């Protein structure tokens, strides 16, 4: 008996804020740094990032007059009020997209991952109620793990199905990163915020041999790296610190033969024909490609998600898996994501028909 990701549904908000953010961020830095910012923004390989924050009355972005971020900075309470309303709505859109692909009858377990907001009763309870799931459904909320939380959520679903082959586990990831804009003038945090957008994804994990079989999981934390990715809860939202050292540390770690062997399950990278790598940024994808000596098209699906949606934290990997599910059969796949710690987590997968 092998647990399978039967299908994945995804959803993004309707408001594209990428170009508006770039225009705003350029005004925050000195003329000298502006040239570097422009160069880095052009190299980011991101075309769109989506936000739950609405357009202004005249069609402007959240930083324009009458926008969410114009004038006095919104406090964390106001941002969390938006999260409490918008996160369940976006998550339900992803579940609805999943329901168009596979029956959601008889859900026994619900696993929800999110790091961009807090609310109690939790978003897991809100979703269970609005989906009219049975009160007996067992719930798990994976909170504040960051970009690799999709791996933790799917791994938990795998454990559930391995212990109860009749289980039908609904896995949901939802992130509203654009609720945490910080009015900084330093280049590094502006470039970090340039990466992030909002999105949600939902997957059904069961023992039914359909979709992707989930094979052995993998997890590690890199030594002396805990300061490289941080979320700090402030009076004005969650402040992200994303060090420019992260891609280099990832490349260095994956260059270690023992760690690389653990990550790939002992398989030569050349034998892997399905790469689901978290699209955390172009430089991170480049680091993985370089470390494993992959051809230029190996990470095309991850790069496509990055271009179309940016980094949606935990939801991003699920978007990559959704696109791979719609593509050719995968004989040997590897899902891999990175986040605070600095942690790397993943699992092997393969098409049910492969």
N, C-alpha and C positions, 0 to 999 in steps of 0.2 A: 504494500500500500504506500503510495507516494502522494503527498499533497500537491495540488496544482493551483496555479493562478488561472482561473477559468476565463476571466475577462477583466478589462480595466476601462472605466469611464473617466473622462476628464472635463474640467470646466475652468474658464477664465472669465473675469469681469469684462465689461464692454468698453471701459475707458482706457485708452492707450496713453500712457503718461511718459514714455521714454524720451521723446524729443523735448517735451516741456521741462523735464528734469535737467537735461543737458543744458538747455538755455539758462535755467536758473542757476545751476552749479557753476557755470562759467563766470557768473557775476560775483561769486564768493572768493575767488582766488586772484592773486596778483597777475598782472599782464605776463610776467615771465612764466609763472606756473600755468597760465591759461593755455599756452602753447603745448605744454606737456599734457595737460588735461585733454585738450582736443585730440592729440595724437593717441592717447590711451583710449578715449571714447571711440575713436574711429577703429581701433584695433580690437575692441571688445566683441565684435561680431554679433551684436544684439541689434535687432531691428525694432522689436516691440517689447514693452512690458506693460502689464495690465493692472489696474487698480480698482478696488471697490469704492474708492472715494469718488464722488460724483463730479461732473463738470459744473462749472459755475453757471449762473443764469444766462450768461452770454457765450457759453461754450468754452470757457477757459479751464485751465488745469488747477489742481489743488493749491498751487503757490501763487496763483493770480488773484487779483482783487475779488473778494467774496468767496474765495476758496477756503478749504479746510485749514490750510497752513498760513493763510494771509493774516498779517497783523500779529496779535498776541499768540505766542506758541501754545498749542493745545496741550493740556496736561494729560498725564497717564490715564486718569479716570475717564476723560472724554474719549480718548483713543480706545479704551477698553469697552466703552459703551457702544462704539461702532463695531468692535470685534464681536460683541455678544449678539448683535443683530445680523451683521453681514457674514460672519464665518459659517453659521448654520445654513444660511440661504445658499451660499456658494457650494458648500459641501453637498447639499441636497441636489443641486444641479448636477454634480458629478455622479451622485448615486442614480439619478434619473438617466444619465447617459449610460451608466453601467446596466441599468434595467432594460435598456433597448438592445443589449447584447446577450443577456442571460437572465433567467428567472431568478428573482430575489425572494421567492417564497421559502418559508421555513428557516429563516436566519436564526442560528443558535447562539452566535457570539458576535460581538462588535468591538473592533479595535480601532481607536482613533488616535492619530498623531498630530500634534500642533505645537509650535514653540513661539508663536507671535501674539498670543493672548491668553488671558485667564478669565474664567467665569465659573461660578458655582450656583446651582447645579452645573456640572460639567457639560462640555459640548457633546460628550458621548450620551448623556442623559437627554439633552435637547434633541439630538438626532433620533434616538430611540423612540422618544415620544412622538415626534413629528412624522416618523416613518411608520408609526403604529406597530412597532415590534412588540413581541410578547414580553410581559414583565419579567419573565424568567430568563430572558437573554442575558448572558454573561458579558460584562463590559470591561474594557481595559483602556485607560487613557495614557498614552505615551506623551509626556510633556517635556518641553524644553531640551530635547536632545539635538535639535538642529537638523542639519541637512541629511544626516544618515538615519533619521528616525523612520523613514519608510522601510529600511532594512530591518530595524528592530520590530516594527509592526508586522511585516510579512513573516519574519522569523517566528514571532509569537503565534501567528496564525498557523504556521507550519507545525509548531509543537502541539497546538490544540488538535489539529486534524490527525496527527500521528497518534495522539492518545485517545481520540474519539473519531473513528472513520466516518461516522454519520454527521459530524459537525459541518455546519455551513457558516463560514466566518466572513463577515463583511468588514473590510479594512478601508478606512478613510483617512486621507491626509488633507489638511487644509491650512493654508498659510496666507496671512495678510501682512506681508512685509512692508507695504507702503504706508502702514499706520505709524511707522517709526522713523520718519524723516527727522534728521537732526540739523539744526541751523549752525553748522560748523563752517570753518573757513580753511581747515587743513586739507591738503590734497588727498591723503590716504583714505580717510573716512568718506570723502566725496566719491572716490573711485570705488569704494566698497558698496556704497548705496546705489551706484550706477548699475550694479549687477542685478538688483532684487526686484521682483514683482510678485503679484498675488496669483494664487491658483489652488485648485482642489482636485483630488483624484480619488476614485473608489475602485476597489477590487473585490472579487469574490474568490475565496480560497476554500476548496473542498477536496475530497478524495476522487472526484470524477476525473477521469483521464482526458481532460480538455484544456487547451491553452498551453501554459508552461509548467512543466514539472519543476518543483523547487528541490534542489539538491543541497548538499552540505553547506551550512553557513560558515562565515569567516568573520572574525573580529580581532582588532588589535588597537592599542593606543601607543602612539610614537613617544619615545622618551623625551623629556625636557621640551615639550611642545605646548603645554597647557596655556601659555600666554598668547598663542598665535591667533586663536579665534575665541572671542568672548562676547557674551551678551551681558550688558549691565542695565539693570532696571533703574531708571531715573524718574524724576518728577515729570519729565517730558518724554515719556515713551521708553522703549528699549534701545539703548545705544550699542551699535555693533562695532566691534573692533576686528578687522580682518587684515592680518599682516601680509605685506607683500612677500614675506618669506614662505608662505604656505605652499605655492607650487614647487619651489625648490626642495622643501622638506618632503613633499609627496614623492617627487622624482627620486630623491635620495633613498627614501624608504623602500619604494618598489624596486629600486636597483639592487637591494639586498637579496641574494638568491633564496635564502630561507623564507623571508617574508613573502617574496613573489611566489614561491612554491605554495605557501599556505593560502595566499589569496586566490590562486588559480586552481586549487585543489590538486596540485601536482601536474596539471596539464600544460603542455607547451603553449605559450600565447598564440603561436601560429595555428594551433588546432581549434581555437575559439572563433566561431563564426557569428556570434551574437554578443556584442558589447553593449551593455546597459550601464554606462558610466554617468554618475551624477553630473549634470551640466552646471557646475559651480562657477564657471568662468572659462574663457578661452585658454588662459594660461594653465588652469588645472587640467583641462582636456589635453593640452599640448604636453603637459608633464607625464600624464598616463601614456600617451602615445609614444613619447620618447623612451620612457622607462621600459615598456614592453616591446619596443621596436616594431610598432604596428604600421601597416600601410596607411596612406592618407585617408582612405575611405572607411577605415575600421570604425571610427567614431562619428560617422556621418549622421546617425540618428540623434545622438546626444547633441551634436553641433546644431542640428535643425531645431531641437527644442530650445536651446539657448538663444538662437536667432529669433524665434517666434514668441518666446515667453520670458526670457531671462532666467535667473535663478529664483525658483519658487520654494527654496528650502526643501522641506521633506517631500513636497508634492512632485518635485522635479523628476526624481528617478521613476516614479509611477508614470509620468508622461512618456518617458523613454520606453518603458516596458509596453505601454499602450501602442506606441508606434511599431515596435518590434513585433507585437502580436498580429498586427495588420500586414506584416511583411512575409517574406519567405520563411519556411520552416528553419528552426535553429537546431543544429545537432549538438553543439556545445556552446553554452552561453555563460557569461559572467556579469553579475550585477555588482557594482562597486560604488560606494559613496563615502564622503569625508565630512567631518564636522568637528565641533568643539572637542578638545581633548589633548592634542589633535588625534582624532580617532579615524580609523578606516574600517568599514564594515561591508559585508557583501554576502553573496551566495551564488552557487552554480544553478543553472537552469537549462532546460531543453524543451523543445516542442513535444507535445504528447505524441505526435505522429512520427517523430524522428527516431 
